[in-house]
Amino acid sequence: MQVGILQIFMVFKGIIGGKWVTEKIVEVKLVDGLIAKASAMFVQKANRYTADIHLERDGQKVDAKSIMGLMSLSIAPGEEVTIITDGVDGEIALRDLVTFLSKEVI
């Protein structure tokens, strides 16, 4: 099995820090934005993972596993947010949550 430089770095980083940090800026495509039902569904998805997950918009950073935190951002359709994950399953969580926000309807 061939191992790339990036994979070695990620393993090394995991050994040193114990966690992996990933982040991505995504445009919210949901027709109603991230309010009420969509926020609840996002929080449910985030809670499936052990990684720490945060959502940031305009310098405000909240715990993505908290419905109150998420709703306090009042994210409208077309706005850009940053999803930040920190943990072993963070990359998987990031992909799942980006996919969710990239849909127009839920």
Stockholm file with secondary structure:
# STOCKHOLM 1.0

chainA/1-106         MQVGILQIFMVFKGIIGGKWVTEKIVEVKLVDGLIAKASAMFVQKANRYTADIHLERDGQKVDAKSIMGLMSLSIAPGEEVTIITDGVDGEIALRDLVTFLSKEVI
#=GR chainA/1-106 SS CCCCHHHHHHHHHHHHHSSCEEEEEEECCCTTCBCHHHHHHHHHHHTTSSSEEEEEETTEEEETTCHHHHHHTCBCTTCEEEEEEESTTHHHHHHHHHHHHTCSCC
#=GC SS_cons         CCCCHHHHHHHHHHHHHSSCEEEEEEECCCTTCBCHHHHHHHHHHHTTSSSEEEEEETTEEEETTCHHHHHHTCBCTTCEEEEEEESTTHHHHHHHHHHHHTCSCC
//
